[in-house]
Amino acid sequence: MSDNDLRGPTMERKIGGTIYKVTSVYSRNATETAVQKMRRLILKDADKVLKKLK
């Protein structure tokens, strides 16, 4: 985590005998929202899958 990051919420989940702790971190320098990033990544992955099918 750098000085330009903001710490977000932390979530804990127990799965089986293991406790997972996830902390969100937000960059002050981000150029896109989380929704925009996820959309971009999903479309990029879908494009790769479609190219393999051709």
Helices and strands as residue ranges (DSSP letters): E 5-15, E 18-27, H 34-53
